[in-house]
């Protein structure tokens, strides 16, 4: 994987961790845990210590059926945390999870390096212009519908979910380039759980390597999601083992970045996967 995000450069052969810090009262997995700014900063620093290479800061829940908030409210939640993290460590790679141009601009001003946009610029293309102007990293994520409606009978063409997402990626990569975002700044995320059935999610995991045709880093977010709960029956707070299995599948099938809540535990998963993948290499 090769990625540039402002003054940061990532070169990595294996899969890396992106920690999740949700500064929201209604996130599906860790509701309220990091709603206090001090707790969010402390949590992010601990994730870095535990092995996260990137920390993703979000101020609005995007779980199925979640309500939208204003850009002003979102900025109030995320900007103090980003500023504090940047002051604490100039080397931390900070991602802001937003689709709002105003929040993206304020976050980049505060020191963020990557814009993680669940809409891939389809809601407001200005966000791509902003990412380009800062030479920021930019995540193109696939979502069918909106967070409010995405899990209401999602469906794909006869070609299948993987082919449909490939077509979407091709179009949005071109849109990003036209906005001035450089190819080395782009990351692709097929959007597990964002307008997908249970079968769709597993078809995406099985077909991950098909997205490598674009030559861009692949980001996957499977942590504690319904593709785990639906097959295990485990509630959100008890999906650590299922998440470990899903993260292992991601890493084995070609993911470059996995977005997770439990960084230390998923770091162990990646170490085991890497040891397996490198089993034939000489020791020492």
PEVEN-V847193 format. One record per residue. N is the residue number from 1. RES is the residue in three letters. D_CENTER is the distance of its C-alpha to the mean C-alpha in Angstrom with 1 decimal. Layout:
{{N/RES/D_CENTER} {N/RES/D_CENTER}}
This chain:
{{1/UNK/15.5} {2/UNK/16.4} {3/UNK/14.3} {4/UNK/15.9} {5/UNK/14.6} {6/UNK/17.7} {7/UNK/19.9} {8/UNK/17.5} {9/UNK/17.7} {10/UNK/15.9} {11/UNK/18.0} {12/UNK/17.2} {13/UNK/18.6} {14/UNK/16.7} {15/UNK/13.3} {16/UNK/11.7} {17/UNK/9.9} {18/UNK/7.2} {19/UNK/8.9} {20/UNK/8.4} {21/UNK/11.2} {22/UNK/12.1} {23/UNK/15.2} {24/UNK/16.4} {25/UNK/19.5} {26/UNK/18.1} {27/UNK/14.7} {28/UNK/15.2} {29/UNK/14.7} {30/UNK/15.8} {31/UNK/17.7} {32/UNK/19.6} {33/UNK/18.9} {34/UNK/17.6} {35/UNK/19.3} {36/UNK/21.8} {37/UNK/20.8} {38/UNK/22.6} {39/UNK/20.8} {40/UNK/17.4} {41/UNK/18.6} {42/UNK/20.2} {43/UNK/17.3} {44/UNK/15.0} {45/UNK/18.0} {46/UNK/18.5} {47/UNK/15.0} {48/UNK/15.8} {49/UNK/19.2} {50/UNK/17.9} {51/UNK/16.1} {52/UNK/12.6} {53/UNK/12.5} {54/UNK/9.7} {55/UNK/9.6} {56/UNK/7.2} {57/UNK/10.1} {58/UNK/10.4} {59/UNK/13.9} {60/UNK/13.9} {61/UNK/13.2} {62/UNK/11.9} {63/UNK/13.4} {64/UNK/16.1} {65/UNK/19.0} {66/UNK/17.7} {67/UNK/19.7} {68/UNK/18.8} {69/UNK/19.8} {70/UNK/21.3} {71/UNK/19.8} {72/UNK/22.5} {73/UNK/21.4} {74/UNK/17.7} {75/UNK/18.9} {76/UNK/21.3} {77/UNK/18.6} {78/UNK/16.1} {79/UNK/18.6} {80/UNK/20.8} {81/UNK/18.1} {82/UNK/16.7} {83/UNK/20.4} {84/UNK/21.3} {85/UNK/18.6} {86/UNK/19.6} {87/UNK/23.2} {88/UNK/22.7} {89/UNK/21.2} {90/UNK/21.2} {91/UNK/19.3} {92/UNK/16.1} {93/UNK/13.1} {94/UNK/11.6} {95/UNK/8.7} {96/UNK/9.6} {97/UNK/7.8} {98/UNK/10.7} {99/UNK/12.6} {100/UNK/15.9} {101/UNK/17.6} {102/UNK/19.6} {103/UNK/16.9} {104/UNK/15.1} {105/UNK/18.5} {106/UNK/19.4} {107/UNK/16.3} {108/UNK/16.9} {109/UNK/20.5} {110/UNK/19.8} {111/UNK/18.1} {112/UNK/14.4} {113/UNK/13.4} {114/UNK/10.3} {115/UNK/9.7} {116/UNK/6.4} {117/UNK/8.7} {118/UNK/8.6} {119/UNK/12.1} {120/UNK/12.1} {121/UNK/15.1} {122/UNK/17.1} {123/UNK/17.9} {124/UNK/19.0} {125/UNK/19.1} {126/UNK/20.1} {127/UNK/16.6} {128/UNK/16.6} {129/UNK/20.0} {130/UNK/18.8} {131/UNK/16.0} {132/UNK/18.8} {133/UNK/21.3} {134/UNK/19.5} {135/UNK/18.5} {136/UNK/14.9} {137/UNK/11.9} {138/UNK/10.4} {139/UNK/7.5} {140/UNK/9.5} {141/UNK/8.2} {142/UNK/11.1} {143/UNK/12.5} {144/UNK/16.2} {145/UNK/17.8} {146/UNK/16.6} {147/UNK/15.2} {148/UNK/18.9} {149/UNK/20.0} {150/UNK/17.3} {151/UNK/18.7} {152/UNK/22.3} {153/UNK/23.5} {154/UNK/20.8} {155/UNK/22.6} {156/UNK/22.4} {157/UNK/25.2} {158/UNK/27.6} {159/UNK/25.7} {160/UNK/22.9} {161/UNK/19.2} {162/UNK/18.2} {163/UNK/20.8} {164/UNK/19.8} {165/UNK/16.1} {166/UNK/17.7} {167/UNK/19.9} {168/UNK/17.3} {169/UNK/15.4} {170/UNK/18.8} {171/UNK/19.7} {172/UNK/16.6} {173/UNK/16.8} {174/UNK/20.4} {175/UNK/19.7} {176/UNK/17.5} {177/UNK/20.2} {178/UNK/22.9} {179/UNK/21.2} {180/UNK/21.6} {181/UNK/18.1} {182/UNK/19.0} {183/UNK/17.8} {184/UNK/16.9} {185/UNK/14.4} {186/UNK/12.3} {187/UNK/9.2} {188/UNK/9.1} {189/UNK/6.9} {190/UNK/9.8} {191/UNK/8.5} {192/UNK/10.0} {193/UNK/12.1} {194/UNK/11.9} {195/UNK/15.6} {196/UNK/16.2} {197/UNK/19.1} {198/UNK/19.1} {199/UNK/20.7} {200/UNK/18.2} {201/UNK/15.3} {202/UNK/17.6} {203/UNK/18.8} {204/UNK/15.3} {205/UNK/15.0} {206/UNK/18.6} {207/UNK/18.2} {208/UNK/15.2} {209/UNK/17.6} {210/UNK/18.8} {211/UNK/15.8} {212/UNK/17.0} {213/UNK/19.7} {214/UNK/17.8} {215/UNK/17.7} {216/UNK/14.2} {217/UNK/11.4} {218/UNK/9.5} {219/UNK/5.9} {220/UNK/6.3} {221/UNK/5.7} {222/UNK/9.4} {223/UNK/10.4} {224/UNK/13.5} {225/UNK/13.1} {226/UNK/16.2} {227/UNK/16.3} {228/UNK/17.4} {229/UNK/19.6} {230/UNK/21.3} {231/UNK/22.7} {232/UNK/23.4} {233/UNK/24.5} {234/UNK/22.9} {235/UNK/21.9} {236/UNK/18.4} {237/UNK/19.9} {238/UNK/21.3} {239/UNK/18.5} {240/UNK/18.0} {241/UNK/20.0} {242/UNK/18.4} {243/UNK/14.9} {244/UNK/16.6} {245/UNK/18.0} {246/UNK/14.8} {247/UNK/13.0} {248/UNK/16.3} {249/UNK/16.3} {250/UNK/13.0} {251/UNK/14.4} {252/UNK/17.8} {253/UNK/16.9} {254/UNK/15.2} {255/UNK/11.5} {256/UNK/11.1} {257/UNK/8.0} {258/UNK/7.2} {259/UNK/5.2} {260/UNK/8.6} {261/UNK/11.2} {262/UNK/14.1} {263/UNK/13.7} {264/UNK/17.3} {265/UNK/17.8} {266/UNK/14.9} {267/UNK/16.2} {268/UNK/19.5} {269/UNK/18.0} {270/UNK/16.7} {271/UNK/20.1} {272/UNK/22.0} {273/UNK/20.2} {274/UNK/20.8} {275/UNK/24.4} {276/UNK/24.9} {277/UNK/23.6} {278/UNK/25.9} {279/UNK/28.8} {280/UNK/31.2} {281/UNK/30.7} {282/UNK/33.6} {283/UNK/33.4} {284/UNK/33.8}}
